[in-house]
Amino acid sequence: MDSALTPKGLTRASLPKFTLWLVPWIGLGLFGLYSIFVCLRDGLNLTGMDNRYAFGLWIVFDLSVIALGAGAFFLGFLSYILKRKKLKPIINTAVIVGFLCYSGAMVTLAVDIGQPIRSWFVFWHANVHSMLTEVSFCIACYLMVLMIEYVPIILKQRQLKSIPQMLVFEYDLHKIMVVFAGVGTFLSFFHQGSLGGMFGVMFGRPFAFREHFAIWPTTFFLFILSAIAVGPSFMSLIAMAVQKLSGKRLIKHETFAELGLVSGIMLSVYFVAKVHDTVRWWFTTVPNLEADPAWFYANAPYGLWVLIVELLVFGLIPPIILLGQRRRQSMTWLAIGSLLACTGIVFNRFIITIQAQTVPTLAFDEFFNYFPTWQEWGVMSAIIAYGVLVYSISYRYLPLFPQERELALQLRRQRR
């Protein structure tokens, strides 16, 4: 019964083994659901956030997964619009991971609001002067686009594909997918920028505040560049992990090399822009606000090492690794470069979210740090478990990797 549901001609783990893989993730998800229930029942006073730390672990997580999920719109743009054929084998994973990242972020925001029953206020009583209004609309619309892009993948399921009407529907959707790729690129492009722009306009937080280019603060462009730079790296890491866990070759090396090249080029552009932005902030923006840049790194654990690690370890090293042609031929180097790039984006979102609030902004303020409570970790763990469960089920029952059958046949011939 189970073999009839898995993709034709492809082997999958037995149902007992697959169930055993799901059990710990289901347990983690149940713990997360309990955390969500407790937060919604008793309120946000259970968290480590307060009037000073309005943003906490959940916002760091949201900004990180939304940036990592940018591979969905950027790879869709490269694959469907710019016709980069080497990226087609990863596009299904990009769509699913993008859907999981954005839907997970929406769930986290619903808990972070504290009263999710009023979440519709942002659409009905929109504050047209707030960047978060544009972000809310774009994320909601892009999530719907990702759901539509997910449908053709589901319709390729073995049993559904045997129904003529479903086959025709999937074919028709595939023909217009370029339209959704374009719409998704537009929506994600602007909401990525607005998330960064939100921090850049915070006059009361000099650590985050930035000068404007045209009508946007420079963080608007930095968030866009960083997201499209690490998106391909994250998709590459996901595919590598699935290959390792399944023990199968799912994608040809040329696709991994192409992802590394794209990510390396965009990381280089981002690094140059980030260095320019930091230098201008240090020597122009902060002095104009009558503050000392070193003041923002005077309190442990946020010393000057934070800036050095962000710029050199997570900013300079990844593009050097990924742009080397010989290194792109090595899966180990590709994995190291991609992992450093993805870690760097999480580190950046942590700095601009948490460290920006840590620095005292008034003379009588004292430095104190923020620590997430177990409820906050629980909510985050629920989203991670949700992502692993949905992707695992998708991999088992849907043909996510179009090259898998070809690579399996090649391996069989070699063994003969």
C-alpha positions as CSV (number, residue, x, y, z in Angstrom):
1,M,0.0,0.0,0.0
2,D,2.7,2.5,0.9
3,S,4.9,1.6,-2.1
4,A,2.0,2.6,-4.4
5,L,2.1,6.1,-2.9
6,T,5.8,6.7,-3.3
7,P,7.2,8.1,-6.7
8,K,7.4,5.4,-9.4
9,G,10.8,3.9,-10.0
10,L,12.3,5.4,-6.8
11,T,13.2,3.7,-3.6
12,R,12.3,5.1,-0.2
13,A,12.8,3.9,3.4
14,S,10.3,1.4,4.7
15,L,7.3,2.8,6.5
16,P,8.5,1.7,10.0
17,K,11.9,3.4,9.4
18,F,10.2,6.5,8.1
19,T,7.8,6.6,11.1
20,L,10.8,6.2,13.5
21,W,12.4,9.3,11.8
22,L,9.2,11.3,12.3
23,V,8.7,10.4,16.0
24,P,11.3,12.8,17.6
25,W,10.1,15.6,15.3
26,I,6.5,15.0,16.3
27,G,7.6,15.1,19.9
28,L,9.4,18.4,19.4
29,G,6.4,19.8,17.6
30,L,4.0,18.8,20.4
31,F,6.3,20.6,22.9
32,G,6.2,23.6,20.6
33,L,2.4,23.5,20.4
34,Y,2.2,23.4,24.1
35,S,4.4,26.5,24.3
36,I,2.2,28.3,21.8
37,F,-0.9,27.4,23.8
38,V,0.7,28.7,27.1
39,C,1.7,31.9,25.4
40,L,-1.7,32.6,24.0
41,R,-3.4,31.6,27.2
42,D,-1.3,33.5,29.7
43,G,0.1,36.3,27.6
44,L,3.5,37.6,26.5
45,N,4.6,38.3,30.1
46,L,5.9,34.7,30.0
47,T,8.6,35.7,27.5
48,G,11.8,37.5,28.2
49,M,10.5,40.5,26.2
50,D,9.4,43.8,27.8
51,N,8.8,47.4,26.8
52,R,12.5,47.8,26.0
53,Y,12.9,44.5,24.2
54,A,9.9,44.6,22.0
55,F,11.7,42.3,19.6
56,G,13.1,39.0,20.8
57,L,14.0,35.5,19.7
58,W,10.9,35.2,17.6
59,I,11.7,38.2,15.4
60,V,15.3,37.1,15.0
61,F,13.9,33.7,13.9
62,D,11.4,35.3,11.6
63,L,13.9,37.6,9.9
64,S,16.3,34.7,9.5
65,V,13.9,32.1,8.0
66,I,12.4,34.8,5.7
67,A,15.9,35.6,4.5
68,L,16.9,32.0,4.1
69,G,13.6,31.3,2.3
70,A,14.5,33.9,-0.3
71,G,15.9,31.1,-2.4
72,A,12.4,30.4,-3.4
73,F,11.8,33.8,-5.2
74,F,15.4,34.3,-6.4
75,L,15.9,30.8,-7.8
76,G,12.4,31.0,-9.3
77,F,13.4,34.3,-11.0
78,L,16.7,32.7,-12.3
79,S,15.1,29.5,-13.4
80,Y,11.8,30.6,-14.9
81,I,12.6,34.2,-16.1
82,L,16.4,34.1,-16.8
83,K,16.2,30.4,-18.0
84,R,19.2,29.2,-15.9
85,K,18.5,25.5,-16.7
86,K,21.1,24.2,-14.3
87,L,18.9,25.4,-11.4
88,K,15.8,23.5,-12.5
89,P,16.6,20.4,-10.4
90,I,16.5,22.4,-7.2
91,I,13.4,24.5,-7.9
92,N,10.9,22.1,-6.2
93,T,12.9,22.2,-3.0
94,A,13.1,26.0,-3.2
95,V,9.4,26.3,-3.5
96,I,8.6,23.9,-0.6
97,V,11.3,25.4,1.7
98,G,10.1,28.9,0.8
99,F,6.5,27.9,1.7
100,L,7.6,26.4,5.0
101,C,9.7,29.4,5.9
102,Y,7.0,31.9,5.2
103,S,4.1,29.9,6.7
104,G,6.3,29.2,9.8
105,A,7.1,32.9,10.1
106,M,3.4,33.8,9.9
107,V,2.6,31.4,12.7
108,T,5.4,32.9,14.8
109,L,4.1,36.4,14.2
110,A,0.6,35.3,15.2
111,V,2.0,34.3,18.6
112,D,4.2,37.4,18.8
113,I,1.1,39.6,18.3
114,G,-0.3,38.2,21.5
115,Q,-3.9,38.5,20.2
116,P,-3.9,36.6,16.9
117,I,-7.7,36.9,16.7
118,R,-7.0,40.5,15.8
119,S,-4.3,39.9,13.2
120,W,-6.8,40.9,10.5
121,F,-6.6,44.5,11.8
122,V,-3.3,45.0,9.9
123,F,-5.3,44.5,6.6
124,W,-8.5,46.2,7.5
125,H,-7.1,49.1,9.6
126,A,-3.9,49.4,7.6
127,N,-1.4,52.1,8.8
128,V,-0.3,53.4,5.5
129,H,2.7,55.2,7.1
130,S,4.2,52.0,8.5
131,M,6.7,49.8,6.6
132,L,5.3,46.8,8.5
133,T,2.0,47.3,6.7
134,E,3.7,46.8,3.4
135,V,5.6,43.9,4.8
136,S,2.4,42.3,6.1
137,F,0.6,42.6,2.7
138,C,3.6,41.3,0.8
139,I,4.3,38.4,3.0
140,A,0.6,37.3,3.0
141,C,0.4,37.7,-0.8
142,Y,3.7,35.9,-1.4
143,L,2.6,33.0,0.9
144,M,-0.4,32.6,-1.4
145,V,1.9,32.6,-4.4
146,L,4.0,29.9,-2.8
147,M,0.9,27.8,-2.1
148,I,-0.1,28.1,-5.7
149,E,3.5,27.1,-6.8
150,Y,3.3,24.1,-4.4
151,V,0.2,22.7,-6.0
152,P,1.8,21.5,-9.3
153,I,4.4,19.6,-7.2
154,I,1.6,17.9,-5.2
155,L,-0.3,17.0,-8.4
156,K,2.8,15.1,-9.6
157,Q,2.1,12.5,-6.9
158,R,1.8,9.0,-8.3
159,Q,-1.9,8.5,-7.5
160,L,-3.0,12.0,-8.4
161,K,-1.2,11.9,-11.7
162,S,-3.2,8.9,-12.8
163,I,-6.4,11.1,-12.7
164,P,-6.7,12.8,-16.2
165,Q,-8.3,16.0,-14.8
166,M,-5.4,16.4,-12.3
167,L,-2.9,15.8,-15.0
168,V,-4.4,18.5,-17.2
169,F,-4.7,20.9,-14.3
170,E,-1.0,20.4,-13.4
171,Y,0.0,21.0,-17.0
172,D,-2.0,24.2,-17.3
173,L,-0.5,25.5,-14.0
174,H,3.0,24.7,-15.2
175,K,2.5,26.8,-18.3
176,I,1.7,29.9,-16.3
177,M,4.2,29.3,-13.5
178,V,6.5,32.0,-15.0
179,V,3.8,34.6,-14.0
180,F,3.8,33.5,-10.4
181,A,7.6,33.5,-10.4
182,G,7.5,37.1,-11.5
183,V,4.9,38.1,-9.0
184,G,6.8,36.3,-6.2
185,T,10.0,38.1,-7.1
186,F,8.3,41.5,-7.0
187,L,6.5,40.8,-3.7
188,S,9.5,39.3,-1.9
189,F,11.9,41.9,-3.2
190,F,10.1,44.7,-1.6
191,H,9.1,43.1,1.7
192,Q,12.8,42.0,2.2
193,G,13.8,45.6,1.8
194,S,11.1,47.0,4.0
195,L,12.1,44.7,6.8
196,G,15.6,46.2,6.7
197,G,14.2,49.7,6.1
198,M,12.2,49.4,9.3
199,F,15.4,49.2,11.4
200,G,17.1,51.9,9.3
201,V,14.5,54.6,10.2
202,M,14.7,54.1,13.9
203,F,16.0,57.5,15.0
204,G,15.8,56.4,18.6
205,R,18.1,53.5,18.0
206,P,21.4,55.0,16.7
207,F,22.9,51.5,16.4
208,A,20.4,50.5,13.7
209,F,19.7,54.0,12.2
210,R,21.2,54.5,8.7
211,E,21.5,57.3,6.2
212,H,19.1,57.3,3.2
213,F,19.8,56.6,-0.4
214,A,16.9,58.2,-2.3
215,I,13.9,57.6,0.0
216,W,15.2,54.3,1.5
217,P,17.7,53.8,4.3
218,T,20.7,51.7,3.3
219,T,19.5,48.8,5.4
220,F,16.7,48.4,2.8
221,F,19.2,47.4,0.1
222,L,21.4,45.4,2.5
223,F,18.5,43.2,3.5
224,I,17.6,42.5,-0.1
225,L,21.2,41.7,-1.1
226,S,21.9,39.5,1.9
227,A,18.6,37.5,1.4
228,I,19.2,36.8,-2.3
229,A,22.9,36.0,-1.6
230,V,22.2,33.3,1.0
231,G,19.0,31.9,-0.5
232,P,20.9,29.6,-3.0
233,S,23.3,28.5,-0.3
234,F,20.5,27.5,2.0
235,M,18.8,25.5,-0.8
236,S,22.1,23.8,-1.4
237,L,22.5,22.9,2.2
238,I,19.0,21.4,2.3
239,A,19.7,19.3,-0.8
240,M,23.0,18.1,0.7
241,A,21.3,17.1,4.0
242,V,18.6,15.2,2.1
243,Q,21.3,13.4,0.0
244,K,23.2,12.5,3.2
245,L,20.2,11.2,5.1
246,S,18.8,9.3,2.2
247,G,22.1,7.9,1.0
248,K,21.2,8.8,-2.6
249,R,22.4,11.2,-5.2
250,L,19.6,13.5,-6.0
251,I,21.2,16.4,-7.9
252,K,24.1,16.6,-10.2
253,H,27.2,18.3,-9.0
254,E,26.9,21.0,-11.7
255,T,23.7,22.3,-9.9
256,F,25.5,22.6,-6.6
257,A,28.4,24.4,-8.3
258,E,25.9,26.8,-10.0
259,L,24.3,27.5,-6.7
260,G,27.7,28.2,-5.1
261,L,28.6,30.5,-8.0
262,V,25.4,32.5,-7.8
263,S,25.7,32.8,-4.0
264,G,29.4,33.7,-4.2
265,I,28.7,36.5,-6.7
266,M,25.9,38.0,-4.7
267,L,27.8,37.6,-1.4
268,S,30.6,39.6,-2.9
269,V,28.3,42.4,-3.8
270,Y,26.7,42.3,-0.4
271,F,30.1,42.3,1.3
272,V,31.2,45.5,-0.6
273,A,27.9,47.2,0.2
274,K,28.1,46.1,3.9
275,V,31.6,47.4,4.3
276,H,30.7,50.7,2.7
277,D,27.7,51.0,4.9
278,T,29.6,50.3,8.1
279,V,32.4,52.7,7.3
280,R,29.9,55.5,6.5
281,W,27.9,54.7,9.7
282,W,31.1,54.7,11.8
283,F,32.6,58.0,10.5
284,T,29.5,60.0,9.4
285,T,26.1,58.7,10.7
286,V,27.0,58.2,14.4
287,P,29.1,61.4,14.8
288,N,26.2,63.4,13.3
289,L,24.1,61.9,16.1
290,E,26.7,63.2,18.6
291,A,27.6,59.6,19.7
292,D,30.7,57.6,19.8
293,P,30.7,54.4,17.6
294,A,32.7,52.5,20.2
295,W,29.9,53.0,22.7
296,F,27.8,50.5,20.9
297,Y,30.4,47.8,21.5
298,A,31.3,48.7,25.1
299,N,29.1,46.2,26.9
300,A,29.8,42.5,27.1
301,P,29.1,40.2,25.4
302,Y,28.6,42.6,22.4
303,G,32.3,43.7,22.0
304,L,34.0,44.8,18.9
305,W,34.5,41.1,18.1
306,V,30.9,41.1,16.9
307,L,31.7,43.5,14.0
308,I,34.9,41.7,13.1
309,V,33.2,38.3,13.0
310,E,30.3,39.6,11.0
311,L,32.5,41.3,8.3
312,L,35.4,38.9,8.1
313,V,34.4,35.4,9.1
314,F,30.8,35.5,7.8
315,G,31.2,38.3,5.2
316,L,34.5,37.8,3.5
317,I,35.3,34.1,3.8
318,P,32.1,32.6,2.2
319,P,32.5,34.5,-1.2
320,I,36.2,33.6,-1.3
321,I,35.3,29.9,-0.9
322,L,32.3,29.9,-3.3
323,L,34.0,31.9,-6.0
324,G,36.9,29.5,-6.3
325,Q,36.3,27.3,-9.3
326,R,38.3,24.4,-7.9
327,R,36.6,24.7,-4.5
328,R,33.2,24.5,-6.2
329,Q,34.1,21.1,-7.4
330,S,34.4,19.9,-3.8
331,M,31.2,19.2,-1.9
332,T,33.0,19.8,1.3
333,W,34.1,23.3,0.4
334,L,30.6,24.0,-1.0
335,A,29.1,22.9,2.3
336,I,31.5,25.0,4.3
337,G,31.0,28.1,2.2
338,S,27.2,27.7,2.3
339,L,27.1,27.0,6.0
340,L,29.2,30.1,6.8
341,A,27.0,32.3,4.5
342,C,23.7,31.0,6.2
343,T,25.2,31.4,9.7
344,G,26.2,34.9,8.8
345,I,22.7,36.0,7.8
346,V,21.3,34.6,11.1
347,F,24.1,36.4,13.0
348,N,23.3,39.7,11.1
349,R,19.6,39.5,11.9
350,F,20.5,38.8,15.6
351,I,22.7,41.8,15.8
352,I,20.3,44.2,14.2
353,T,17.4,42.9,16.2
354,I,18.8,42.2,19.7
355,Q,22.0,44.2,19.9
356,A,20.3,47.3,18.6
357,Q,17.9,47.2,21.5
358,T,20.6,46.3,24.1
359,V,22.5,49.6,23.8
360,P,21.1,52.2,26.2
361,T,19.7,55.2,24.4
362,L,19.1,57.5,27.4
363,A,21.7,58.8,29.9
364,F,19.9,57.3,32.9
365,D,19.4,53.9,31.2
366,E,21.5,51.0,32.5
367,F,22.7,48.2,30.3
368,F,20.9,44.9,30.7
369,N,20.6,42.0,28.4
370,Y,17.7,39.9,27.1
371,F,17.3,36.2,27.5
372,P,14.6,34.1,25.9
373,T,12.4,31.9,28.1
374,W,11.6,28.3,27.4
375,Q,8.3,29.3,25.9
376,E,10.1,31.3,23.3
377,W,12.4,28.4,22.4
378,G,9.4,26.1,22.3
379,V,7.5,28.2,19.8
380,M,10.6,28.3,17.6
381,S,11.1,24.5,17.9
382,A,7.5,24.0,16.8
383,I,8.2,25.8,13.5
384,I,11.4,23.8,13.0
385,A,9.6,20.5,13.6
386,Y,6.8,21.6,11.3
387,G,9.3,22.3,8.5
388,V,11.1,19.0,8.9
389,L,7.9,17.0,9.0
390,V,6.3,18.6,5.9
391,Y,9.5,18.4,3.9
392,S,10.1,14.8,4.9
393,I,6.6,13.8,3.8
394,S,6.9,15.7,0.6
395,Y,10.2,14.0,-0.2
396,R,8.8,10.6,0.5
397,Y,5.6,10.9,-1.6
398,L,6.4,13.5,-4.2
399,P,9.0,13.5,-7.0
400,L,11.0,16.5,-5.8
401,F,14.2,15.9,-7.7
402,P,13.8,15.3,-11.4
403,Q,17.3,14.0,-11.7
404,E,17.0,11.3,-9.0
405,R,15.8,8.5,-11.3
406,E,18.6,9.2,-13.9
407,L,21.3,9.3,-11.2
408,A,20.0,6.1,-9.7
409,L,20.1,4.3,-13.1
410,Q,23.7,5.6,-13.6
411,L,24.7,4.2,-10.2
412,R,23.2,0.8,-11.0
413,R,25.1,0.6,-14.3
414,Q,28.3,1.5,-12.6
415,R,27.8,-1.3,-10.1
416,R,27.2,-3.8,-12.9
